[in-house]
């Protein structure tokens, strides 16, 4: 088992404590966070916000410009793969979760 898998399992276990209505979102968020931090040159410039859009949960991943390009990948392949993982994680719990990629900095809350 590689370090990415161990990190993902650890993050998912930590998020399972938050079970309830937001479990699918928490699980998907943990997956996004682990993968984004592994790909990022500046993991301190990562933020994930949660919201709703058209009846589905929405995760917005904010990263610095150079890192955003890395997580999107060539022809969007990495972004597509990450969106697929998020959708599968949420589907297990009967939910829909969308993932969007945004430039740093996140909006002030």
N, C-alpha and C positions, 0 to 999 in steps of 0.2 A: 504494500500500500504506500503510495507516494505522499509527500507532504501536502499536496493540494487536497487529496482525498481526506487525509486526517484533519486538515483545517476545516474542510466543508462539513465533515461529521461533527466536529467539535462545535462549530457555529450552529448547526442544525439542532444538536442536543440542547444547546443553550436557549435556542428559540422555542423549543418544545415546551418549555416551562410557561410560555405565554399562550398556551392552548386556549381555545375558545373560538369566537367568530373570526378572529384575525389570524388563525393558525396558518392558513394557506398563504397569506400575505407574508407572515413572519418567516415561513420556510423559504419562500421564493426570495425574500429580501436577504436572507442569510446566504443563499447560493450566489446572488448577485454580488454581495459584499466581498465574499471570499475570492471569487474570480477576479473582480475588479482590483482588489488589493494586490493579487499576484501579478497582474498585468501592468500595474501602474508604476511609473518611476517616482511618483510623488503620492504615496498612499495617504498622506495627510490632507490631500486635496480631493477627497472623495466624500460625497454626501448622498444619501438616498432619502427622498421624501416619499410619503404615501398620500394617496388621494383617491378620488373616484372619477371615472370617466365612462359615460355611456353604459352604466350598469355593471361595470367591471372595476376591480381594484386597479389602481395605477401606481406603479413605482417609477420614479424619475431618478436616474443616476446622473449626478453632477461630477464632472472630472475636468482637470486642466486640459488645455487644447492638445498638447502632445499625447497625453494619456488617453484622451477621448478617441483620437485616431487609432490608437492601439486596440482599444476595446471594441471599436467598430470593425476594424480589420479590412483586409483587401476585399473590395466589392461587397462589403457588409457581411462577410461570411461569419466572422466572430460574433457580431451583433445578432445575426440570425440564429446561430447556435445557442447563444445565451437566452434569447427570447424563447426558443424551443424548450430549454431546460426550465425556465420560469413557468411556462404554460403547463408543462408536464407535472411540475411540483404542485401547482395549484389545482390541476385537474384531479389529482389523487384525492383532494378534499372537496371536490365538487364545486370549485370556484373558478373564476376567470381573473387572471392578472395580466395586465399589459405592462410592458417595459419600454420606457422612452429614455433617450440619451440626451443630455443637456451640457452646455458649456459651464464651466466654473465661473463665477461663484453662484451658489444656490441663492434663491430669494431670501431676504430676511424674514424671520418668523416672529 
